[in-house]
Amino acid sequence: MDKITKAIIEFRDKRGWKETDTPESLAKSIVIEAAELLENFQWGADSYDQENVKDEIADVILYSLALAHDLGLNVEQIAFDKLKKNAQKYPLKN
């Protein structure tokens, strides 16, 4: 995670985008990119463009990692924490 996050932040900072990458703008961008991902499946599960799906998933990940970095969050830790919460909320059925 550290390697890709470092590359994202370096890419952003070299272009002078840090000033506009506020938590609010990054959160909005995540939602916008997620909507663009969903658009691929608008007309059914078989009608998507795989290359576009990959690009939109990447956009969601890139913005999410930038937001986590800017908020000082450890992505791996918060993901594992959420999995633990989900395991309690949705226990295995016997």
N, C-alpha and C positions, 0 to 999 in steps of 0.2 A: 504493500500500500504506500509506503513512504516514497518509493521510486516514482510511481505514477503521480502522486500528489505533488512531489517536487517539480516534476516536468510540467504539470498543469500551472502551478504558481509561477514558475519561470516564464512560461509562454505568455501568461497574462501580464505579468509585470513588465516584460520587455516591450509590450505594446501599449503600456500606460493605462491599462484597464482597471487597475486596482481601485482607483478613485470611484469608479462607477459600480464596482462589484460589492455592493452593500449586502448584508444578509437579506434584506427585503428584495433587492433586485435578483439575487441568486435564487431565492425561493420562488419568485415569479417565473424565472427562467426554467426552473425544474418543472413546474406545472405546465408551462407552454410546451416544452420538449416532450413531456409525458403525453400531452394531448396530440402532438404530432405522431408519436408512437402509436397511440390508439387509432388514429386516422387510418393507419395501414389495415386495420381490421374492421373498418366501418361497414364494408359490404360482405363480411363473412371471413371465416378463418382461412379460407383458401385463396383469398384475393390479395394477399400482401406481397410486397416487394422485399425480399430478404435483405438486399443491400441497404435499402432505406431503413428497415427495422434495425439493422446493426448500427447504422449511423445515429438513429434516434436513441437507442439504448445507450450508446456511447455518450451522447450529449447529456442525458439524464445523469449518468455516472460522473462525467466531468464537472458539471455544475454542483452535484452533491458533494463531491470530494473537495471542491473549492470552498463551499459553504462550511463543511466540517472543519477544514483547515482554519478558515477565518474565525470560527467560533472556538477554536482550541480543543476540538473534540477528537478523540481517538476512534477512528471508524471501526477498526476491528473490535474494540472493546464495546462500543455501543451496539454493534451488530450481535455480538455474543450475548450481551445483556438482554437485547430484545428477543433473541431466541429462547432464553431462559423464561422470560415473561410469557412468551407464547406457549411454551411447554406447560406452564402452570394453567394458563387460560384454556388451553385445548389439550387436555390430557389424553393419553392413549385409551382407546376403548377396549375393554376385554371381551 
